[in-house]
C-alpha cells in the first residue's frame, strides 16, 4: 500500500480508554458480541488486565477512565498494583461528573439510565476522593466528564475554583466534551482562567470521519499548548468491522490509492492520528483481537491516514444528526 515505506506512527500517541471494559454494557456497535455471555466482575477484570498488558507491550503509555465507567478505575488500580507499575510509568487520566447506576446489568428496562450526570461542586469533591482512593499518585489528569454549554459547569465558580486548587496542587485538570456544540464548549474552556492562568490543560473531544465539527476548535486549543485527546474515533463502532460506515471507509481508502490491507478501524484511527492537532487518540477495545486490529493503524501511517480523511469527506454528517444517531444506539 502507499504508506508501506513511511515510518510507523509512534504508539505513544495512542491511549487506552476503559469505557467499554469497566462495565457489562456499553453503546458500542457489537459490544455484546465482543464481550460474550460471561460479564462477571471477575471476568471483566481479567479481560481488562489482559488488554492493558497487551497495550503496554505495544507501547501505549496512557490509560483513560472515569467514575461512571463501572469498575474501570478499580480494574486499573488492581492492574497497576499487580504489575508494580510506578507512578509516571503510565499516564493515568480519569473523569468526574457522571455516576454509574447500571447495577451491573445488561437488561435494564428501556430508557433506564446506565449513568447519571452531576456537575456540582459536591459531586467533584466526592468523586475526586473516590478516584484518589483507587488511583493515588498515578492520577495525572482529572477531567470534567462531558462538559456542555447547557450543563453550566463552565460557568460554575465554585467548581472552577475547586479545579484551580487541584491545578495549583500539581494535578492537571481538563475536560471532555460531547454533543453537537463541542466546539463551543472547547472555546469557552480556553477562556477560563484562574490566578491569571488558563485553568484547563487538556481537552478530550469526539472526532471521527463522521463527526468532524470540532476540528477548528481543537486546532485552536492545540495551538495554545492544550493537550487534545480524541475519543470515539470509531464512532462507537460505526467505523469498525460490522459498522454501517465501515464499507465506505474501505471505499475511501481504495479511492485514495491505498489498496487492500488494513481494516476500516485501522484506517479510521490513522485518519484521527493524522490530524495535526491530535495529541492522543483513544482506543475503546474490549478484546485482544480488537486491539491488534486497532494497532494496525500505526502501520498505516499518518500520510495515508490524511489521504483517507480527505477521500472520505463525503462521510461527514451534520453534528446534530450524528449525535441524534449516537443517542439512539443500544447498550449491549
N, C-alpha and C positions, 0 to 999 in steps of 0.2 A: 504494500500500500504506500501511499505518497509520503507518509511520515516515517518509513522504515529506517532512514538514516538519521532522523532527528534524535537529539538526546531525549531520554525519557524524562517525564516530569518528576520533580522531587516529591517522594511520598510524604514528606513532612508538610506538604500543602494540603494533605487530606486529614480529616478528623473523623472520629467515630462518634456518631450520635446514638444515644440509647433509648430514644423514644419508643421504638418498636420492640425492644428486647426486655424492657423493665416491667412490662405488664402483659397480661394474656391476650388483650385485644388492642388493635390499632386500626386506623383508617387507611392503611396502605393496600392497594390492589394486590390480591394474592397473599396477604399476610397470614390468613388462617391456614392455607395450604402449606406455606413455607414452615410454619411452626409445628404443624401436626396436632394430634389429639392431646398429647401429654403436655400440659402447660402448668404443671405444679410449680410452686415457688422453687423447689429444689432443682427441678429440671431446667427451668429458665435461668437459674443462677449458674448452673454448669454450662449451659449454652452460651451465656454472656461471657463467662471466663474463657471459653474456647475461642470465641470471636475476638475478644480482647488480646489473647495470646497471639493469634494469627495476625491481627492488625499491627501489633507491636513488632512482631518478627518482620513484617513487611516494611517497617519504617514509619508507621503512623505514630505521632507523638502528641496528639491532643484528643481528649475524650470529653464529650458534652452530655450533661444530664439535666435533670430538673426535678423539683419536688413533686411534680404531677406525673412523672414517668413511673408510677407504681413503686417498685423497689429498686429502680435503676441506681440510685445513689448507694443503697446498701450493697447491691451486687458489685458495684465498682469498688466500694470500700473493702469488701472481703477479698477482691482480686488484688488490690494494691497491697494489702497486708500479707496475703499468702505468697505473693511473689517478692516480698521485701523490697518494694519499689520506693525509693526515697523521694521526698517532696522535690519537685522540679524536674525529675526524670521524665515524667509525663505531665503535660499541662492539663489541668482539670478545670472545666467551667461548669457552672450549674445555674439554675434559674429559680426565681420565686414569683409568686403571683397567681398560680393555679394550684389546686389541691386535688389529688387523685381520690375519686369517690366511687370507683367502679367495682369495689368489693371483690376483686379478683375473679370477675365473672365475664364470660363472653356472650351471655344470653340475657343481657339487660333488656327490659321492655323498650319498645320503640320510643325514641325521644328521651329516654332516661340518660342523664349525662354521665360520662366517664370521668370528667374533671370539672371543677368549678373555679371561676375567676374571683380573686380578691386582691386588689391592688392597694389595699390600705396599709398605713404605716404599721399597724398591729400585725398584719399578715407578714410583712417584711421581717419584723423582729422575730416572730415565731418561726418562720421558715428558715431564716438565716441560722438560728440556733440549731435547728434540726440538721441543716446541711453541714454546719461546722462540727456537730457531734459525730457525724459519719465520716466526713472527708478531712477534717482537721487542717493541717498545714498544706495538704495537697491542693486545696481550693485556691485557685489563682484568679478566677474571674467570676463575678456574680452578676447576673443579668435580670432585668425586669422581663418577665415572660409575656410575650405578645403584647407589647405596649401599642396602643392605638390612640388616635386623637380623641375618639369617643370616650375612652375609659377615663380620661382626665388625669392619668397618673403623671404625665409630663408637666402638669401644672400644679401638682400637689406639693406644696412647700415642705410639709412635714416629711414626706417620703424622700424628696430630693435632698433635704438637709441630712437625713439619716444616711443616704447613699454617699454624700460628701464625707461624712465621718468615716465611713468604710474606706473610701479612696484615700483619705488623709492618713488612715491607719495602715496603708500598704496593700489593701485588697482592690484590685482593678474592678471597676463597675462598668456594665454595659447594658444593652437591651436587645431583645428580639422584637421584631415587628411582624405583623400579619395583616391580611385583608387588602382590599383594593386601594387603600390610601397609605400603603407602606412608605412611599416617597415622602409624604407629608410628615409622617412620624419621624423618619430619619432626619429630615431637615430641622424639625423642631428640636430633636435631641442634640443636634450640632450646636444649637443656640443656647443650650442650658449651661450655665456657669455657676460655680460656687467658689468663693475665695479667690475670684479673679481668674480661675482656670476652667477649662471645659470639664464637665463632670464625667461624661461617658467616653471611654477609650476604645470601646468595641461596639459593633452593631451586627446583629445576626438577622438576615432577611431571606425570604423566599425568592429565589431566582432560578429559572429553568427555561428551556426552549419554548414553553407555552406561556410563562408569566415573566415578562421582561420589564414590567412597568417601573421598578425601582432602579433601573440601570444608572440613570444620570445622577440620582441622589447618592447612590453608593459610590460612584466615581468621585463625587464631591467629598464624601466622607473620607475615602481613601486618600485624596489629595491633601487633606488636613492632618494626616497621620493616624486616623482611626483604623483599627483592625476590622476588616469586613469578613464575616463568616457567612457563607452561602448555605442555607438549609433547603431541604426539599428539592435538590437538583434533579430528581427523577419524578417530580410532580406526584408524589405519593404513589409511585408505581406505574403511572400512566405512560412513562417513557421507558420502562423496564420491559423485559420479555413478557409478553402476555398483556401488556397495557394497550389501550386503544390508540395511542400515538406512536407505538414502537415501530410499526411499519413505515411510517412517514419519516422517522429519523433515519432508518436504513436507506430509504429512497434519497434523502438529502445527502447522505454520505456518498452514494453512488453518483449523484449529480455533481458532487464536489470532486469526483475522480479518485475517491479513496479506495474503491474496490471492495472486496469481501473481507471478512475477518472479524473485527470486534462487534460485540452485540450492541443493541441500542442503548443499554445502560452505560456502557463504557464510552460510547460516542457522546451521549448527553452530558456525562461527567466531564469529558475532555472539553466540551464546549464551555462548561462552567469554569473549569480551570484556566481556560484561555482568556477569560475576562481580566483585563489588566488591573482592575481594582479588587479582585477576589484574593484575599489573604489566605483563607482556608475554605475548603469545600467539604461539607459533612456527608458521610455515608450513613445510610439508615438500614443496614443489612441485618438479617436475623439468622443467617447460616454461613457456614464456611464456603459453600458453593457460591452464594451471592457475593460474598467478599471477594473471592477470586475473580468473578466476572467484573465487579466494580474496579478492582485494581488494574484491570486491563486498560483502563483509561490512562494510566501512567505511560503505557507504551504507545498509545495513540499520539500523544504529544500535543503541545499547545497550538502549533501551527495548523495541524489537522483539525483540532477542536474548533479553532476560529473559523475554518472553512465550513465545518458542519453548521456552526451557528449562523453563518451568512447564508448558506444554501437552504436552511430551514426557516428563514424569516417568515414565510407564509404560515408557519405553525402557530405563531404568536396569537394569543387570544386576548380580547379585551379583559382588563383586570376584573371588572365586575362579573363577567361571565365565568372567568377562571375560578374565582373564589366561590361563586354560587355552586359550581360543579364540585369543587373540593368539599364544600359543606354537605353535599348530598352523598358522599362516599360512606359506605357501611363500615362499621367497626367489626372486624372479624378476628 
